[in-house]
Amino acid sequence: MVYDLKGKSPAIPIGSLVLVTGISGYIGSHVADQLLQAGYRVRGTVRDESKGEWVRELFSRKYGEGKTETVVVTDMAHDGAFDEACKGWSTHRSLSSMALCSKQAIGVSGVAHVASDLTFSPNPNQVIPGVIAGAINAVSAAAKQSSVKRFVFTSSSSAITSAKPDVEFTINTDQWNDEDVAKAWAPPPYNQDRATSVYAASKTQAEQEVWKFVREQQPNFVLNAVLPNWNIGTILSDRQSASSGGLVKAIYETGEVGDFTKSFPPQWMVNVQDTARLHVAALVDSSVKNQRILAFAQPFNFNDVLACLRELYPSRSFSGDIESLGRDLSKLDNSQGAELLKRFGRDGWTSLKESVKDNVGV
């Protein structure tokens, strides 16, 4: 679906090249998919060549050859990790033929930095510095290229707050998750119950550093951030782990709720395609500037997911409800994201039920 720019020119030209870091991941692959649907070309970074293979195969089948390429960045924390990927000279492997593209001046017009650390290590020293360094490397590489006009940072709801079951509180884009930053950096021992705080702190501090870089360096591009809560929806390839999207698929396939899922706190959900669409809006819409865009569709818990599965697939058997899950009682204004989604010709946020169906894929 074409994005309605309300008569304005796109912030980056249609047909230009956009860099998507972490393109083989759940969110990154969807960001690339939505960009390709919108008429852009995509260069994606992957940690190893095997991850790039299925990405190239998938998108060449959907959109034809020459629209997507991948480049290996083994360590995003290494100085200058994204410098070559941001340059306008393409000598990377082409999507399907695996032949080297001829050099051509195709300057990167936008960057979506999606790559992050999803190891959920409880040791902050093993996660947070690398995530911050990766974010600064991405924004620094973009700043070196005059062709880059837009930069979108994939943050997280956890950069604002952690889940707080049965607690009434308000969420807004002026907030930062200082609570989990303090928990993450508390003295050892680094037990596994610290892992979610470490992840939250990595997203919080990385996003803060990106905004600081832009304030201080005044690069030639506009920065926006997208902050999604729990992503669910279509899994583009069975060769990716699909992170959060894998939890619902596992319940459908086994009929059982795993121990990790049982411990998953109530929070808000968002369809992963909506998250990706908001990245596109943040890249192409000239009226969206210096924004933290909340990607929060509706609050849920996994009993709601089980209810959707039972309704959608009545011939299948699923385990009983999880006891004492609680509810997310947070309040927020998610109208900005809904309005941006309507410019794709949609009604607004995709519902939990539709997202569960997308996730299962049948």
TAQUI-V798562 format. One line per field, one symbol per residue. phi: phi as a letter, one per 40 degrees, with the letter a starting at -180 (. if undefined). burial: + if it has 16 or more other C-alpha atoms within 10 Angstrom, else -. A space follows every 10 residues. Layout:
BEGIN
phi: ???
burial: ???
END
This chain:
BEGIN
phi: .ccccfgccc cbccgccbcb cgcccccdcc ccccccccgc cbbbcbcacc cccccccccc ccbgcgcbab bcbcacccdg dbdccccccc bccccbcgcc cccacbccca bbcbdabbcf ccccccbcdc cccccccccc ccccbcccba bbbccadccb accbdgbcab bacccbcccc ccccccdccc ccccdcccdd cccccccdcc ccdccccfcc bcbbbbbccc caidbcaccb cgfcccccdc cdcbgbbccc ccccccacba ccccdccccc dccbccccbf bbccbbcaca bccccccccc ccbccbbbcc cccfcgbcbc babbcccccc ccccgcchcc cccccccdcc gb
burial: --+++----+ ++----++++ ++++++++++ ++++++-+++ +++++++--- ++++++++++ ----++++++ +++--++--+ +++-++++++ ++++++---- +-----++++ +++++++--+ ++++--++-+ ++++++++++ +++-+-++++ ++++++++++ +++++----- +----+++-+ +-+++----+ ---+++++++ +++++++-++ +-++----++ ++++++++++ ++++++---+ -+-++++++- ++--+-+--- ++--++++++ ++++++++++ ++++++-+-- -+++++++++ +++-++-+++ -------+-- ----++++++ ---++-++-+ +-++---+++ -++-++++++ --
END
